[in-house]
């Protein structure tokens, strides 16, 4: 009979330890889930940035092509202007 209080105390201690471990596991799972969600958000952001960069590269390429055409046109215009100047003199 003297062992009953000790047995009950031991069982209570084991139950408390079990609950602590279980709560700790839940907390770890919650933290891991949070980290995974944040990593997925970062991955989505990187994918969006890559898409934006591709669009920027395309825009820059188009601007270079337009600039080359404009430079050719300006050069041609300068030649015509120089020709007109010589005719006026």
PyMOL Python script that loads the backbone (N, CA, C, O; Angstrom):
from pymol import cmd

cmd.read_pdbstr("""\
ATOM      1  N   UNK A   1       0.805  -1.193   0.000  1.00  0.00           N
ATOM      2  CA  UNK A   1       0.000   0.000   0.000  1.00  0.00           C
ATOM      3  C   UNK A   1       0.853   1.263   0.000  1.00  0.00           C
ATOM      4  O   UNK A   1       0.424   2.317  -0.469  1.00  0.00           O
ATOM      5  N   UNK A   2       2.054   1.140   0.528  1.00  0.00           N
ATOM      6  CA  UNK A   2       2.922   2.308   0.574  1.00  0.00           C
ATOM      7  C   UNK A   2       3.416   2.683  -0.811  1.00  0.00           C
ATOM      8  O   UNK A   2       3.840   3.815  -1.042  1.00  0.00           O
ATOM      9  N   UNK A   3       3.361   1.733  -1.728  1.00  0.00           N
ATOM     10  CA  UNK A   3       3.867   1.969  -3.073  1.00  0.00           C
ATOM     11  C   UNK A   3       2.839   2.624  -3.982  1.00  0.00           C
ATOM     12  O   UNK A   3       3.205   3.116  -5.049  1.00  0.00           O
ATOM     13  N   UNK A   4       1.592   2.648  -3.608  1.00  0.00           N
ATOM     14  CA  UNK A   4       0.537   3.227  -4.451  1.00  0.00           C
ATOM     15  C   UNK A   4       0.778   4.715  -4.714  1.00  0.00           C
ATOM     16  O   UNK A   4       0.692   5.135  -5.868  1.00  0.00           O
ATOM     17  N   UNK A   5       1.073   5.527  -3.705  1.00  0.00           N
ATOM     18  CA  UNK A   5       1.347   6.938  -4.009  1.00  0.00           C
ATOM     19  C   UNK A   5       2.573   7.114  -4.910  1.00  0.00           C
ATOM     20  O   UNK A   5       2.587   7.985  -5.780  1.00  0.00           O
ATOM     21  N   UNK A   6       3.602   6.283  -4.698  1.00  0.00           N
ATOM     22  CA  UNK A   6       4.787   6.352  -5.544  1.00  0.00           C
ATOM     23  C   UNK A   6       4.459   5.920  -6.972  1.00  0.00           C
ATOM     24  O   UNK A   6       4.940   6.514  -7.937  1.00  0.00           O
ATOM     25  N   UNK A   7       3.633   4.879  -7.095  1.00  0.00           N
ATOM     26  CA  UNK A   7       3.217   4.399  -8.410  1.00  0.00           C
ATOM     27  C   UNK A   7       2.406   5.451  -9.140  1.00  0.00           C
ATOM     28  O   UNK A   7       2.612   5.690 -10.330  1.00  0.00           O
ATOM     29  N   UNK A   8       1.490   6.075  -8.431  1.00  0.00           N
ATOM     30  CA  UNK A   8       0.675   7.137  -9.036  1.00  0.00           C
ATOM     31  C   UNK A   8       1.564   8.326  -9.430  1.00  0.00           C
ATOM     32  O   UNK A   8       1.385   8.889 -10.510  1.00  0.00           O
ATOM     33  N   UNK A   9       2.500   8.707  -8.590  1.00  0.00           N
ATOM     34  CA  UNK A   9       3.419   9.801  -8.892  1.00  0.00           C
ATOM     35  C   UNK A   9       4.270   9.469 -10.114  1.00  0.00           C
ATOM     36  O   UNK A   9       4.494  10.315 -10.981  1.00  0.00           O
ATOM     37  N   UNK A  10       4.739   8.226 -10.167  1.00  0.00           N
ATOM     38  CA  UNK A  10       5.553   7.798 -11.315  1.00  0.00           C
ATOM     39  C   UNK A  10       4.761   7.826 -12.602  1.00  0.00           C
ATOM     40  O   UNK A  10       5.261   8.260 -13.640  1.00  0.00           O
ATOM     41  N   UNK A  11       3.498   7.354 -12.534  1.00  0.00           N
ATOM     42  CA  UNK A  11       2.645   7.375 -13.717  1.00  0.00           C
ATOM     43  C   UNK A  11       2.354   8.808 -14.157  1.00  0.00           C
ATOM     44  O   UNK A  11       2.344   9.110 -15.350  1.00  0.00           O
ATOM     45  N   UNK A  12       2.119   9.686 -13.185  1.00  0.00           N
ATOM     46  CA  UNK A  12       1.874  11.087 -13.506  1.00  0.00           C
ATOM     47  C   UNK A  12       3.106  11.703 -14.148  1.00  0.00           C
ATOM     48  O   UNK A  12       2.986  12.486 -15.090  1.00  0.00           O
ATOM     49  N   UNK A  13       4.275  11.366 -13.657  1.00  0.00           N
ATOM     50  CA  UNK A  13       5.527  11.874 -14.213  1.00  0.00           C
ATOM     51  C   UNK A  13       5.722  11.379 -15.642  1.00  0.00           C
ATOM     52  O   UNK A  13       6.101  12.157 -16.517  1.00  0.00           O
ATOM     53  N   UNK A  14       5.469  10.105 -15.886  1.00  0.00           N
ATOM     54  CA  UNK A  14       5.582   9.547 -17.235  1.00  0.00           C
ATOM     55  C   UNK A  14       4.575  10.189 -18.190  1.00  0.00           C
ATOM     56  O   UNK A  14       4.908  10.501 -19.333  1.00  0.00           O
ATOM     57  N   UNK A  15       3.355  10.381 -17.719  1.00  0.00           N
ATOM     58  CA  UNK A  15       2.329  11.011 -18.547  1.00  0.00           C
ATOM     59  C   UNK A  15       2.734  12.442 -18.892  1.00  0.00           C
ATOM     60  O   UNK A  15       2.579  12.879 -20.033  1.00  0.00           O
ATOM     61  N   UNK A  16       3.251  13.166 -17.906  1.00  0.00           N
ATOM     62  CA  UNK A  16       3.694  14.546 -18.146  1.00  0.00           C
ATOM     63  C   UNK A  16       4.832  14.591 -19.152  1.00  0.00           C
ATOM     64  O   UNK A  16       4.855  15.446 -20.038  1.00  0.00           O
ATOM     65  N   UNK A  17       5.777  13.666 -19.013  1.00  0.00           N
ATOM     66  CA  UNK A  17       6.900  13.607 -19.951  1.00  0.00           C
ATOM     67  C   UNK A  17       6.401  13.290 -21.354  1.00  0.00           C
ATOM     68  O   UNK A  17       6.876  13.876 -22.327  1.00  0.00           O
ATOM     69  N   UNK A  18       5.455  12.375 -21.468  1.00  0.00           N
ATOM     70  CA  UNK A  18       4.879  12.022 -22.768  1.00  0.00           C
ATOM     71  C   UNK A  18       4.190  13.229 -23.399  1.00  0.00           C
ATOM     72  O   UNK A  18       4.380  13.508 -24.582  1.00  0.00           O
ATOM     73  N   UNK A  19       3.405  13.930 -22.620  1.00  0.00           N
ATOM     74  CA  UNK A  19       2.708  15.120 -23.126  1.00  0.00           C
ATOM     75  C   UNK A  19       3.704  16.199 -23.563  1.00  0.00           C
ATOM     76  O   UNK A  19       3.489  16.878 -24.567  1.00  0.00           O
ATOM     77  N   UNK A  20       4.790  16.351 -22.805  1.00  0.00           N
ATOM     78  CA  UNK A  20       5.809  17.333 -23.152  1.00  0.00           C
ATOM     79  C   UNK A  20       6.456  16.986 -24.490  1.00  0.00           C
ATOM     80  O   UNK A  20       6.631  17.857 -25.342  1.00  0.00           O
ATOM     81  N   UNK A  21       6.809  15.723 -24.673  1.00  0.00           N
ATOM     82  CA  UNK A  21       7.433  15.278 -25.925  1.00  0.00           C
ATOM     83  C   UNK A  21       6.457  15.454 -27.083  1.00  0.00           C
ATOM     84  O   UNK A  21       6.835  15.906 -28.164  1.00  0.00           O
ATOM     85  N   UNK A  22       5.212  15.097 -26.848  1.00  0.00           N
ATOM     86  CA  UNK A  22       4.191  15.214 -27.887  1.00  0.00           C
ATOM     87  C   UNK A  22       3.997  16.676 -28.285  1.00  0.00           C
ATOM     88  O   UNK A  22       3.901  16.984 -29.473  1.00  0.00           O
ATOM     89  N   UNK A  23       3.937  17.570 -27.312  1.00  0.00           N
ATOM     90  CA  UNK A  23       3.785  19.006 -27.585  1.00  0.00           C
ATOM     91  C   UNK A  23       5.007  19.540 -28.311  1.00  0.00           C
ATOM     92  O   UNK A  23       4.891  20.376 -29.207  1.00  0.00           O
ATOM     93  N   UNK A  24       6.173  19.058 -27.921  1.00  0.00           N
ATOM     94  CA  UNK A  24       7.414  19.482 -28.569  1.00  0.00           C
ATOM     95  C   UNK A  24       7.425  19.052 -30.033  1.00  0.00           C
ATOM     96  O   UNK A  24       7.856  19.810 -30.903  1.00  0.00           O
ATOM     97  N   UNK A  25       6.955  17.848 -30.303  1.00  0.00           N
ATOM     98  CA  UNK A  25       6.881  17.359 -31.678  1.00  0.00           C
ATOM     99  C   UNK A  25       5.903  18.195 -32.494  1.00  0.00           C
ATOM    100  O   UNK A  25       6.175  18.509 -33.653  1.00  0.00           O
ATOM    101  N   UNK A  26       4.774  18.556 -31.905  1.00  0.00           N
ATOM    102  CA  UNK A  26       3.798  19.388 -32.608  1.00  0.00           C
ATOM    103  C   UNK A  26       4.398  20.757 -32.918  1.00  0.00           C
ATOM    104  O   UNK A  26       4.197  21.295 -34.007  1.00  0.00           O
ATOM    105  N   UNK A  27       5.129  21.312 -31.968  1.00  0.00           N
ATOM    106  CA  UNK A  27       5.759  22.614 -32.172  1.00  0.00           C
ATOM    107  C   UNK A  27       6.799  22.520 -33.289  1.00  0.00           C
ATOM    108  O   UNK A  27       6.886  23.408 -34.137  1.00  0.00           O
ATOM    109  N   UNK A  28       7.587  21.439 -33.287  1.00  0.00           N
ATOM    110  CA  UNK A  28       8.580  21.244 -34.338  1.00  0.00           C
ATOM    111  C   UNK A  28       7.900  21.112 -35.697  1.00  0.00           C
ATOM    112  O   UNK A  28       8.354  21.693 -36.683  1.00  0.00           O
ATOM    113  N   UNK A  29       6.819  20.353 -35.748  1.00  0.00           N
ATOM    114  CA  UNK A  29       6.082  20.182 -36.987  1.00  0.00           C
ATOM    115  C   UNK A  29       5.530  21.524 -37.468  1.00  0.00           C
ATOM    116  O   UNK A  29       5.577  21.821 -38.662  1.00  0.00           O
ATOM    117  N   UNK A  30       5.014  22.322 -36.559  1.00  0.00           N
ATOM    118  CA  UNK A  30       4.484  23.634 -36.915  1.00  0.00           C
ATOM    119  C   UNK A  30       5.592  24.526 -37.466  1.00  0.00           C
ATOM    120  O   UNK A  30       5.394  25.225 -38.460  1.00  0.00           O
ATOM    121  N   UNK A  31       6.747  24.502 -36.828  1.00  0.00           N
ATOM    122  CA  UNK A  31       7.861  25.322 -37.286  1.00  0.00           C
ATOM    123  C   UNK A  31       8.354  24.858 -38.653  1.00  0.00           C
ATOM    124  O   UNK A  31       8.646  25.684 -39.519  1.00  0.00           O
ATOM    125  N   UNK A  32       8.448  23.565 -38.851  1.00  0.00           N
ATOM    126  CA  UNK A  32       8.886  23.042 -40.144  1.00  0.00           C
ATOM    127  C   UNK A  32       7.891  23.416 -41.227  1.00  0.00           C
ATOM    128  O   UNK A  32       8.284  23.796 -42.330  1.00  0.00           O
ATOM    129  N   UNK A  33       6.612  23.310 -40.920  1.00  0.00           N
ATOM    130  CA  UNK A  33       5.584  23.687 -41.888  1.00  0.00           C
ATOM    131  C   UNK A  33       5.696  25.165 -42.235  1.00  0.00           C
ATOM    132  O   UNK A  33       5.584  25.536 -43.403  1.00  0.00           O
ATOM    133  N   UNK A  34       5.912  25.998 -41.252  1.00  0.00           N
ATOM    134  CA  UNK A  34       6.068  27.432 -41.483  1.00  0.00           C
ATOM    135  C   UNK A  34       7.274  27.706 -42.380  1.00  0.00           C
ATOM    136  O   UNK A  34       7.196  28.512 -43.306  1.00  0.00           O
ATOM    137  N   UNK A  35       8.375  27.038 -42.101  1.00  0.00           N
ATOM    138  CA  UNK A  35       9.576  27.224 -42.913  1.00  0.00           C
ATOM    139  C   UNK A  35       9.329  26.776 -44.349  1.00  0.00           C
ATOM    140  O   UNK A  35       9.738  27.456 -45.290  1.00  0.00           O
ATOM    141  N   UNK A  36       8.665  25.644 -44.522  1.00  0.00           N
ATOM    142  CA  UNK A  36       8.375  25.150 -45.867  1.00  0.00           C
ATOM    143  C   UNK A  36       7.482  26.114 -46.640  1.00  0.00           C
ATOM    144  O   UNK A  36       7.705  26.348 -47.828  1.00  0.00           O
ATOM    145  N   UNK A  37       6.489  26.665 -45.983  1.00  0.00           N
ATOM    146  CA  UNK A  37       5.601  27.631 -46.644  1.00  0.00           C
ATOM    147  C   UNK A  37       6.385  28.864 -47.064  1.00  0.00           C
ATOM    148  O   UNK A  37       6.203  29.376 -48.168  1.00  0.00           O
ATOM    149  N   UNK A  38       7.258  29.340 -46.183  1.00  0.00           N
ATOM    150  CA  UNK A  38       8.066  30.512 -46.523  1.00  0.00           C
ATOM    151  C   UNK A  38       9.007  30.206 -47.680  1.00  0.00           C
ATOM    152  O   UNK A  38       9.209  31.050 -48.553  1.00  0.00           O
ATOM    153  N   UNK A  39       9.584  29.004 -47.697  1.00  0.00           N
ATOM    154  CA  UNK A  39      10.458  28.622 -48.805  1.00  0.00           C
ATOM    155  C   UNK A  39       9.689  28.551 -50.120  1.00  0.00           C
ATOM    156  O   UNK A  39      10.202  28.951 -51.165  1.00  0.00           O
ATOM    157  N   UNK A  40       8.465  28.043 -50.069  1.00  0.00           N
ATOM    158  CA  UNK A  40       7.638  28.003 -51.275  1.00  0.00           C
ATOM    159  C   UNK A  40       7.340  29.415 -51.764  1.00  0.00           C
ATOM    160  O   UNK A  40       7.364  29.671 -52.968  1.00  0.00           O
ATOM    161  N   UNK A  41       7.061  30.327 -50.846  1.00  0.00           N
ATOM    162  CA  UNK A  41       6.812  31.715 -51.228  1.00  0.00           C
ATOM    163  C   UNK A  41       8.054  32.338 -51.856  1.00  0.00           C
ATOM    164  O   UNK A  41       7.953  33.086 -52.829  1.00  0.00           O
ATOM    165  N   UNK A  42       9.216  32.034 -51.305  1.00  0.00           N
ATOM    166  CA  UNK A  42      10.463  32.544 -51.868  1.00  0.00           C
ATOM    167  C   UNK A  42      10.671  31.969 -53.270  1.00  0.00           C
ATOM    168  O   UNK A  42      11.060  32.691 -54.188  1.00  0.00           O
ATOM    169  N   UNK A  43      10.412  30.677 -53.433  1.00  0.00           N
ATOM    170  CA  UNK A  43      10.558  30.041 -54.747  1.00  0.00           C
ATOM    171  C   UNK A  43       9.613  30.680 -55.761  1.00  0.00           C
ATOM    172  O   UNK A  43       9.993  30.910 -56.909  1.00  0.00           O
ATOM    173  N   UNK A  44       8.386  30.964 -55.338  1.00  0.00           N
ATOM    174  CA  UNK A  44       7.431  31.631 -56.230  1.00  0.00           C
ATOM    175  C   UNK A  44       7.935  33.018 -56.605  1.00  0.00           C
ATOM    176  O   UNK A  44       7.825  33.433 -57.758  1.00  0.00           O
ATOM    177  N   UNK A  45       8.487  33.733 -55.629  1.00  0.00           N
ATOM    178  CA  UNK A  45       9.023  35.069 -55.899  1.00  0.00           C
ATOM    179  C   UNK A  45      10.181  35.020 -56.877  1.00  0.00           C
ATOM    180  O   UNK A  45      10.288  35.872 -57.759  1.00  0.00           O
ATOM    181  N   UNK A  46      11.052  34.026 -56.729  1.00  0.00           N
ATOM    182  CA  UNK A  46      12.190  33.878 -57.642  1.00  0.00           C
ATOM    183  C   UNK A  46      11.698  33.560 -59.051  1.00  0.00           C
ATOM    184  O   UNK A  46      12.219  34.099 -60.028  1.00  0.00           O
ATOM    185  N   UNK A  47      10.713  32.699 -59.157  1.00  0.00           N
ATOM    186  CA  UNK A  47      10.159  32.368 -60.476  1.00  0.00           C
ATOM    187  C   UNK A  47       9.570  33.614 -61.130  1.00  0.00           C
ATOM    188  O   UNK A  47       9.734  33.822 -62.332  1.00  0.00           O
ATOM    189  N   UNK A  48       8.894  34.430 -60.353  1.00  0.00           N
ATOM    190  CA  UNK A  48       8.314  35.669 -60.883  1.00  0.00           C
ATOM    191  C   UNK A  48       9.417  36.630 -61.323  1.00  0.00           C
ATOM    192  O   UNK A  48       9.292  37.287 -62.356  1.00  0.00           O
ATOM    193  N   UNK A  49      10.479  36.713 -60.554  1.00  0.00           N
ATOM    194  CA  UNK A  49      11.602  37.585 -60.908  1.00  0.00           C
ATOM    195  C   UNK A  49      12.254  37.099 -62.206  1.00  0.00           C
ATOM    196  O   UNK A  49      12.617  37.906 -63.063  1.00  0.00           O
ATOM    197  N   UNK A  50      12.401  35.782 -62.346  1.00  0.00           N
ATOM    198  CA  UNK A  50      12.985  35.236 -63.581  1.00  0.00           C
ATOM    199  C   UNK A  50      12.135  35.603 -64.791  1.00  0.00           C
ATOM    200  O   UNK A  50      12.661  35.979 -65.838  1.00  0.00           O
ATOM    201  N   UNK A  51      10.822  35.491 -64.640  1.00  0.00           N
ATOM    202  CA  UNK A  51       9.919  35.850 -65.732  1.00  0.00           C
ATOM    203  C   UNK A  51      10.056  37.330 -66.063  1.00  0.00           C
ATOM    204  O   UNK A  51      10.125  37.705 -67.233  1.00  0.00           O
ATOM    205  N   UNK A  52      10.096  38.164 -65.040  1.00  0.00           N
ATOM    206  CA  UNK A  52      10.264  39.601 -65.259  1.00  0.00           C
ATOM    207  C   UNK A  52      11.583  39.899 -65.956  1.00  0.00           C
ATOM    208  O   UNK A  52      11.638  40.754 -66.840  1.00  0.00           O
ATOM    209  N   UNK A  53      12.641  39.207 -65.568  1.00  0.00           N
ATOM    210  CA  UNK A  53      13.952  39.422 -66.189  1.00  0.00           C
ATOM    211  C   UNK A  53      13.934  39.027 -67.661  1.00  0.00           C
ATOM    212  O   UNK A  53      14.541  39.706 -68.489  1.00  0.00           O
ATOM    213  N   UNK A  54      13.249  37.941 -67.997  1.00  0.00           N
ATOM    214  CA  UNK A  54      13.136  37.543 -69.401  1.00  0.00           C
ATOM    215  C   UNK A  54      12.421  38.629 -70.191  1.00  0.00           C
ATOM    216  O   UNK A  54      12.818  38.957 -71.309  1.00  0.00           O
ATOM    217  N   UNK A  55      11.355  39.190 -69.600  1.00  0.00           N
ATOM    218  CA  UNK A  55      10.626  40.255 -70.274  1.00  0.00           C
ATOM    219  C   UNK A  55      11.495  41.492 -70.446  1.00  0.00           C
ATOM    220  O   UNK A  55      11.447  42.141 -71.490  1.00  0.00           O
ATOM    221  N   UNK A  56      12.286  41.823 -69.436  1.00  0.00           N
ATOM    222  CA  UNK A  56      13.179  42.979 -69.520  1.00  0.00           C
ATOM    223  C   UNK A  56      14.227  42.752 -70.610  1.00  0.00           C
ATOM    224  O   UNK A  56      14.529  43.664 -71.380  1.00  0.00           O
ATOM    225  N   UNK A  57      14.778  41.545 -70.678  1.00  0.00           N
ATOM    226  CA  UNK A  57      15.767  41.241 -71.715  1.00  0.00           C
ATOM    227  C   UNK A  57      15.159  41.399 -73.106  1.00  0.00           C
ATOM    228  O   UNK A  57      15.791  41.941 -74.013  1.00  0.00           O
ATOM    229  N   UNK A  58      13.945  40.926 -73.261  1.00  0.00           N
ATOM    230  CA  UNK A  58      13.259  41.059 -74.549  1.00  0.00           C
ATOM    231  C   UNK A  58      13.053  42.535 -74.886  1.00  0.00           C
ATOM    232  O   UNK A  58      13.295  42.958 -76.016  1.00  0.00           O
ATOM    233  N   UNK A  59      12.608  43.310 -73.910  1.00  0.00           N
ATOM    234  CA  UNK A  59      12.399  44.747 -74.133  1.00  0.00           C
ATOM    235  C   UNK A  59      13.700  45.439 -74.505  1.00  0.00           C
ATOM    236  O   UNK A  59      13.715  46.271 -75.412  1.00  0.00           O
ATOM    237  N   UNK A  60      14.791  45.112 -73.822  1.00  0.00           N
ATOM    238  CA  UNK A  60      16.089  45.732 -74.114  1.00  0.00           C
ATOM    239  C   UNK A  60      16.545  45.356 -75.514  1.00  0.00           C
ATOM    240  O   UNK A  60      17.048  46.206 -76.249  1.00  0.00           O
ATOM    241  N   UNK A  61      16.378  44.106 -75.889  1.00  0.00           N
ATOM    242  CA  UNK A  61      16.755  43.660 -77.228  1.00  0.00           C
ATOM    243  C   UNK A  61      15.971  44.441 -78.280  1.00  0.00           C
ATOM    244  O   UNK A  61      16.536  44.878 -79.283  1.00  0.00           O
ATOM    245  N   UNK A  62      14.675  44.615 -78.051  1.00  0.00           N
ATOM    246  CA  UNK A  62      13.857  45.375 -78.996  1.00  0.00           C
ATOM    247  C   UNK A  62      14.302  46.839 -79.060  1.00  0.00           C
ATOM    248  O   UNK A  62      14.318  47.443 -80.132  1.00  0.00           O
ATOM    249  N   UNK A  63      14.661  47.397 -77.913  1.00  0.00           N
ATOM    250  CA  UNK A  63      15.133  48.787 -77.906  1.00  0.00           C
ATOM    251  C   UNK A  63      16.457  48.928 -78.659  1.00  0.00           C
ATOM    252  O   UNK A  63      16.659  49.916 -79.365  1.00  0.00           O
ATOM    253  N   UNK A  64      17.360  47.957 -78.519  1.00  0.00           N
ATOM    254  CA  UNK A  64      18.620  47.994 -79.271  1.00  0.00           C
ATOM    255  C   UNK A  64      18.356  47.956 -80.773  1.00  0.00           C
ATOM    256  O   UNK A  64      18.979  48.687 -81.543  1.00  0.00           O
ATOM    257  N   UNK A  65      17.415  47.086 -81.183  1.00  0.00           N
ATOM    258  CA  UNK A  65      17.081  47.001 -82.605  1.00  0.00           C
ATOM    259  C   UNK A  65      16.501  48.317 -83.113  1.00  0.00           C
ATOM    260  O   UNK A  65      16.860  48.783 -84.194  1.00  0.00           O
ATOM    261  N   UNK A  66      15.607  48.912 -82.334  1.00  0.00           N
ATOM    262  CA  UNK A  66      15.022  50.202 -82.732  1.00  0.00           C
ATOM    263  C   UNK A  66      16.091  51.283 -82.786  1.00  0.00           C
ATOM    264  O   UNK A  66      16.092  52.113 -83.695  1.00  0.00           O
ATOM    265  N   UNK A  67      17.001  51.276 -81.814  1.00  0.00           N
ATOM    266  CA  UNK A  67      18.056  52.273 -81.776  1.00  0.00           C
ATOM    267  C   UNK A  67      18.964  52.146 -83.004  1.00  0.00           C
ATOM    268  O   UNK A  67      19.384  53.152 -83.576  1.00  0.00           O
ATOM    269  N   UNK A  68      19.263  50.913 -83.403  1.00  0.00           N
ATOM    270  CA  UNK A  68      20.090  50.704 -84.591  1.00  0.00           C
ATOM    271  C   UNK A  68      19.387  51.255 -85.829  1.00  0.00           C
ATOM    272  O   UNK A  68      20.023  51.883 -86.676  1.00  0.00           O
ATOM    273  N   UNK A  69      18.092  51.027 -85.937  1.00  0.00           N
ATOM    274  CA  UNK A  69      17.328  51.556 -87.079  1.00  0.00           C
ATOM    275  C   UNK A  69      17.312  53.076 -87.067  1.00  0.00           C
ATOM    276  O   UNK A  69      17.457  53.714 -88.110  1.00  0.00           O
ATOM    277  N   UNK A  70      17.135  53.651 -85.891  1.00  0.00           N
ATOM    278  CA  UNK A  70      17.108  55.106 -85.767  1.00  0.00           C
ATOM    279  C   UNK A  70      18.470  55.691 -86.126  1.00  0.00           C
ATOM    280  O   UNK A  70      18.540  56.713 -86.808  1.00  0.00           O
ATOM    281  N   UNK A  71      19.545  55.062 -85.680  1.00  0.00           N
ATOM    282  CA  UNK A  71      20.884  55.550 -86.009  1.00  0.00           C
ATOM    283  C   UNK A  71      21.124  55.504 -87.513  1.00  0.00           C
ATOM    284  O   UNK A  71      21.702  56.430 -88.083  1.00  0.00           O
ATOM    285  N   UNK A  72      20.682  54.431 -88.150  1.00  0.00           N
ATOM    286  CA  UNK A  72      20.830  54.323 -89.604  1.00  0.00           C
ATOM    287  C   UNK A  72      20.020  55.415 -90.295  1.00  0.00           C
ATOM    288  O   UNK A  72      20.482  56.032 -91.255  1.00  0.00           O
ATOM    289  N   UNK A  73      18.817  55.647 -89.801  1.00  0.00           N
ATOM    290  CA  UNK A  73      17.959  56.676 -90.385  1.00  0.00           C
ATOM    291  C   UNK A  73      18.558  58.064 -90.196  1.00  0.00           C
ATOM    292  O   UNK A  73      18.520  58.884 -91.114  1.00  0.00           O
ATOM    293  N   UNK A  74      19.109  58.334 -89.023  1.00  0.00           N
ATOM    294  CA  UNK A  74      19.732  59.633 -88.750  1.00  0.00           C
ATOM    295  C   UNK A  74      20.949  59.828 -89.642  1.00  0.00           C
ATOM    296  O   UNK A  74      21.173  60.922 -90.162  1.00  0.00           O
ATOM    297  N   UNK A  75      21.731  58.778 -89.819  1.00  0.00           N
ATOM    298  CA  UNK A  75      22.902  58.866 -90.691  1.00  0.00           C
ATOM    299  C   UNK A  75      22.483  59.196 -92.117  1.00  0.00           C
ATOM    300  O   UNK A  75      23.092  60.033 -92.783  1.00  0.00           O
ATOM    301  N   UNK A  76      21.441  58.526 -92.568  1.00  0.00           N
ATOM    302  CA  UNK A  76      20.917  58.791 -93.914  1.00  0.00           C
ATOM    303  C   UNK A  76      20.402  60.227 -94.010  1.00  0.00           C
ATOM    304  O   UNK A  76      20.625  60.907 -95.011  1.00  0.00           O
ATOM    305  N   UNK A  77      19.724  60.673 -92.983  1.00  0.00           N
ATOM    306  CA  UNK A  77      19.193  62.044 -92.977  1.00  0.00           C
ATOM    307  C   UNK A  77      20.338  63.050 -93.004  1.00  0.00           C
ATOM    308  O   UNK A  77      20.244  64.064 -93.697  1.00  0.00           O
ATOM    309  N   UNK A  78      21.406  62.796 -92.274  1.00  0.00           N
ATOM    310  CA  UNK A  78      22.555  63.717 -92.282  1.00  0.00           C
ATOM    311  C   UNK A  78      23.168  63.796 -93.679  1.00  0.00           C
ATOM    312  O   UNK A  78      23.548  64.875 -94.135  1.00  0.00           O
ATOM    313  N   UNK A  79      23.262  62.662 -94.348  1.00  0.00           N
ATOM    314  CA  UNK A  79      23.809  62.670 -95.714  1.00  0.00           C
ATOM    315  C   UNK A  79      22.937  63.508 -96.641  1.00  0.00           C
ATOM    316  O   UNK A  79      23.444  64.284 -97.451  1.00  0.00           O
ATOM    317  N   UNK A  80      21.623  63.346 -96.516  1.00  0.00           N
ATOM    318  CA  UNK A  80      20.708  64.128 -97.360  1.00  0.00           C
ATOM    319  C   UNK A  80      20.803  65.617 -97.035  1.00  0.00           C
ATOM    320  O   UNK A  80      20.799  66.459 -97.933  1.00  0.00           O
ATOM    321  N   UNK A  81      20.888  65.931 -95.744  1.00  0.00           N
ATOM    322  CA  UNK A  81      21.002  67.337 -95.327  1.00  0.00           C
ATOM    323  C   UNK A  81      22.303  67.929 -95.871  1.00  0.00           C
ATOM    324  O   UNK A  81      22.309  69.046 -96.390  1.00  0.00           O
ATOM    325  N   UNK A  82      23.412  67.175 -95.751  1.00  0.00           N
ATOM    326  CA  UNK A  82      24.686  67.660 -96.288  1.00  0.00           C
ATOM    327  C   UNK A  82      24.592  67.880 -97.799  1.00  0.00           C
ATOM    328  O   UNK A  82      25.137  68.850 -98.326  1.00  0.00           O
ATOM    329  N   UNK A  83      23.893  66.970 -98.495  1.00  0.00           N
ATOM    330  CA  UNK A  83      23.709  67.103 -99.929  1.00  0.00           C
ATOM    331  C   UNK A  83      22.905  68.344-100.257  1.00  0.00           C
ATOM    332  O   UNK A  83      23.238  69.073-101.192  1.00  0.00           O
ATOM    333  N   UNK A  84      21.853  68.589 -99.501  1.00  0.00           N
ATOM    334  CA  UNK A  84      21.028  69.787 -99.713  1.00  0.00           C
ATOM    335  C   UNK A  84      21.832  71.046 -99.439  1.00  0.00           C
ATOM    336  O   UNK A  84      21.676  72.036-100.153  1.00  0.00           O
ATOM    337  N   UNK A  85      22.686  71.034 -98.425  1.00  0.00           N
ATOM    338  CA  UNK A  85      23.520  72.186 -98.106  1.00  0.00           C
ATOM    339  C   UNK A  85      24.450  72.516 -99.270  1.00  0.00           C
ATOM    340  O   UNK A  85      24.640  73.682 -99.615  1.00  0.00           O
ATOM    341  N   UNK A  86      25.024  71.482 -99.865  1.00  0.00           N
ATOM    342  CA  UNK A  86      25.933  71.700-100.985  1.00  0.00           C
ATOM    343  C   UNK A  86      25.198  72.252-102.193  1.00  0.00           C
ATOM    344  O   UNK A  86      25.728  73.081-102.933  1.00  0.00           O
ATOM    345  N   UNK A  87      23.958  71.780-102.387  1.00  0.00           N
ATOM    346  CA  UNK A  87      23.165  72.283-103.520  1.00  0.00           C
ATOM    347  C   UNK A  87      22.766  73.731-103.307  1.00  0.00           C
ATOM    348  O   UNK A  87      22.654  74.488-104.271  1.00  0.00           O
ATOM    349  N   UNK A  88      22.548  74.130-102.059  1.00  0.00           N
ATOM    350  CA  UNK A  88      22.122  75.507-101.747  1.00  0.00           C
ATOM    351  C   UNK A  88      23.300  76.449-101.950  1.00  0.00           C
ATOM    352  O   UNK A  88      23.087  77.597-102.339  1.00  0.00           O
ATOM    353  N   UNK A  89      24.491  76.032-101.714  1.00  0.00           N
ATOM    354  CA  UNK A  89      25.655  76.922-101.815  1.00  0.00           C
ATOM    355  C   UNK A  89      25.944  77.328-103.170  1.00  0.00           C
ATOM    356  O   UNK A  89      26.895  78.076-103.402  1.00  0.00           O
TER     357      UNK A  89
END
""", "prot")
cmd.dss("prot")
cmd.show_as("cartoon", "prot")
cmd.util.cbc("prot")
cmd.orient("prot")
